[in-house]
Amino acid sequence: MQDGPGKGVMARVARVLSAVSTVALWAAGAGLVLMTAVVAWQVYGRYVLNRSPSWTEPGAVMLMSWFILLGAAAGVRENNHLGFDVLVYLLPRGAKGVLRTISDLVVLAFGAGMVWYGGQLAALTWGSTLPSLGISGAFDYLPVVVGGVLIALFALERIALRLGGAPVDQELDEAPAAGEREEAAGAAQARG
């Protein structure tokens, strides 16, 4: 990253977002464990007690929504989300950053859409009550909103770091460009 007054600010923002990502990842892990316990209780209730609790299925689904969307947001920050990078590896080094920025802009727009439309769904269902859990229906859509906020923040961070000159695409920089691969193959052929 280039030196300047923005470097310290970006470093502090990156530390805060790293902590947020870590908390999201731990919360996702805890949600997975808790969901497993809820499903185990449901199975025990159904097959041993012959009386399955009514709250276990919707509770497990809600927990699953939380841990999937929090984990997906952490994956965006760590660049572990799904991607189709074949074209990126075939392009020269300068074009790789441009394509990654376009990809991050699409992820940012997707996160913003999750916030917008998830927020609308939460607002529409705020007055209803989930009968088996006794809570507002908006809680079904809050994971979409929170996950969308985090996804958008993490994508925005990657864009800002890239524009600031930080090495956010190290795995792409380590992959040889198309011309370099051909030179390496020719050199290997000449040796062999």
Secondary structure, 3 states (H helix, E strand, C coil): CCCCHHHHHHHHHHHHHHHHHHHHHHHHHHHHHHHHHHHHHHHHHHHCCCCCCCCHHHHHHHHHHHHHHHHHHHHHHCCCCCCCCHHHHHCCHHHHHHHHHHHHHHHHHHHHHHHHHHHHHHHHHCCCEECCCCEEHHHHCHHHHHHHHHHHHHHHHHHHHHHCCCCCCHHHHHCCCHHHHHHHHHHHHHHC
